[in-house]
């Protein structure tokens, strides 16, 4: 029934399928442990291709909304525990406030074209221009954080002209405008060999990775990926419930 996916839904068909499933879960129609219709059933129900359904389920699985068991089916997942990190802090301030010396190494500062994932993160078309930076932050002589940022040129047109050994991206972007909305997601990851080299790790170890998006005037203006050695850094959030 293609009419299930109405005109007010997102343009991409797989996003419409994701929204259809998400709405069933959020409304309580499908509870934790509920078995979703099979891919074939969703194809027939929603009038979309099997590839579209497969991509939607794959992304919902990555988002932790559903779980999939080969040969058994797809089920509504138990909500993951989430900790809100309420405060945006500059790592340079964290390092100096603890009595250490902060230094940076600029690895990359350039302009790129957004791939599909970045375009989706920014709500833009693939190929849109974004500014890109990779910076390593040191506590004394120890690399503590690899900071990778993608920034909207419309929000920070002079981003590539900054000397980030003197001022830091967090300070530069905050001086333009404070974010109206912030999204934080924290992962435990095994870093790539490139990240291991930047963090000066002799061999891969568990790392913490914070992914952040910020909104200004209703638009995503920055996506950041911040990777820390798990043995050198920890996140602390404090709030009053």
C-alpha positions, 0 to 999 in steps of 0.5 A, spaced: 500 500 500 504 505 497 498 510 500 501 508 507 507 513 505 504 520 505 506 526 501 508 529 508 513 524 509 521 525 508 523 525 500 527 519 500 523 512 500 528 508 505 527 514 510 519 514 509 520 506 511 524 508 517 519 513 519 513 508 518 517 503 523 519 509 528 512 511 529 509 504 530 514 504 536 514 511 539 506 510 539 507 503 543 503 499 537 510 495 537 513 494 544 520 491 546 521 484 543 515 485 538 517 482 531 517 486 525 513 484 519 518 481 514 522 484 509 517 481 504 511 483 508 514 490 508 515 491 501 508 489 499 505 493 505 509 499 503 509 499 496 517 500 496 523 495 493 526 490 497 533 494 497 529 500 500 526 496 506 533 493 507 537 499 507 532 502 512 532 496 517 540 496 516 540 503 519 535 502 524 539 497 527 545 501 527 541 506 531 539 501 536 532 501 535 531 494 532 535 488 533 536 483 527 537 475 528 539 471 521 533 466 520 529 469 525 527 476 524 527 483 526 525 485 533 524 492 537 530 493 541 530 494 548 532 502 549 539 503 550 541 507 556 544 514 554 547 519 558 546 526 557 553 530 556 550 537 558 556 542 557 560 543 551 567 544 553 574 546 550 579 540 551 584 546 551 581 549 558 580 542 561 588 540 560 590 547 562 585 547 568 588 541 571 595 544 571 598 541 564 600 544 558 596 544 552 599 543 545 596 542 538 598 539 531 594 540 525 593 534 521 588 537 516 585 543 514 581 543 507 575 543 503 571 537 501 565 534 498 560 531 502 559 523 501 552 520 502 553 520 510 555 527 511 550 530 506 545 526 510 548 529 517 547 536 514 541 535 511 544 537 504 545 534 497 551 529 496 557 533 493 555 539 498 562 543 500 564 542 507 570 545 511 574 539 514 579 539 519 583 534 523 587 536 529 591 532 535 590 535 542 596 534 547 596 534 554 604 536 555 607 531 550 601 526 550 596 526 545 589 526 548 584 527 543 584 526 535 578 532 533 575 531 526 570 536 524 566 538 518 563 545 518 558 548 514 562 554 510 555 558 510 556 558 518 563 559 518 566 562 512 573 564 514 574 557 518 580 555 513 583 562 514 584 560 522 591 559 525 588 553 530 595 553 533 593 559 537 585 559 537 581 552 537 575 550 533 571 550 539 572 557 541 572 560 533 565 557 532 562 559 539 564 566 537 560 566 531 554 563 535 552 558 540 548 552 538 541 552 539 541 544 539 546 539 540 546 532 539 552 527 543 553 520 542 558 516 545 561 509 542 567 505 545 571 503 538 577 500 536 581 505 532 583 505 525 591 504 524 591 512 523 588 514 529 592 509 533 598 513 530 595 520 531 594 518 539 601 514 539 598 508 541 603 502 540 597 497 539 590 498 538 586 499 545 579 501 546 578 508 545 572 513 547 569 516 541 564 522 541 560 524 535 557 531 536 552 535 531 550 542 533 544 546 530 544 554 529 538 557 526 535 550 525 540 547 521 546 543 522 552 547 522 558 542 525 559 535 525 565 533 530 568 526 531 572 526 537 576 520 539 580 519 546 584 513 548 580 509 553 586 509 558 587 516 558 580 520 558 573 519 561 567 523 560 563 526 566 556 528 566 553 531 572 545 533 572 540 534 577 534 529 575 
